[in-house]
Amino acid sequence: MPLLLGIPLVEWLLGGTALGAAGWLYYRPGGTKDQLVNALSKPSPVQMSEHADEAASTDLDQGVATDTCSTCFPPECLDAVAKVKEALYRNKRLPGADGGQHGYLNRMVEQMCGKSGPGTDSWRNHITQLVGEQKKISDGMRDLRTAKCPIEQLLSRDERLAINNIVGGGNGWSPQTIPWKGPNHPDCFNFGEKISSGRLSDFLNVIRPQ
């Protein structure tokens, strides 16, 4: 390919992946709040191009809210949504996560598929951790509403439904109502690999399999 033709192509490819990179930091379970804010604060050229529809479709498949302008949200909105997503998706076992606590979805799936069922110390300890992450999610959503942030643009529909279930106190999603399936349940087969991507759809395949 001639050099002069190759340069615009590279520029187009880099521009087209900018929003996807931000979406990955949204869901990267070991990602930090600062990384998310930095990613979303950079303009995405693909949103200004004729390929915007295609990029939006890709983001939706990853569970990321679409039709967002990464430079249009005030800092308090970016900070609050980062808090919510970290409390949802954080994976303490990923490189760079430095231990700490699992996000709610990781802990929820481990609670459902773990070998220690209700009545054990491990089960009770996990409920305490789940309550802590539930509060972080609730606090983050409160901050979004207080700042009048466009929640529908910052969180996908499936995320909003999951959050409503988590903080709503029922339906098998709240810390006290999570069912135990155990490691031998068909839904739990290789559950660690299923959720390692950090995508909401993979968590849902264990939580509410199709």
PyMOL commands that set and color helices and strands:
alter all, ss='L'
color gray80, all
select helices_A, chain A and resi 3-16+18-27+33-40+45-48+52-61+75-89+104-113+121-146+151-154+157-168+186-188+191-194+200-207
alter helices_A, ss='H'
color red, helices_A
deselect
rebuild
show_as cartoon
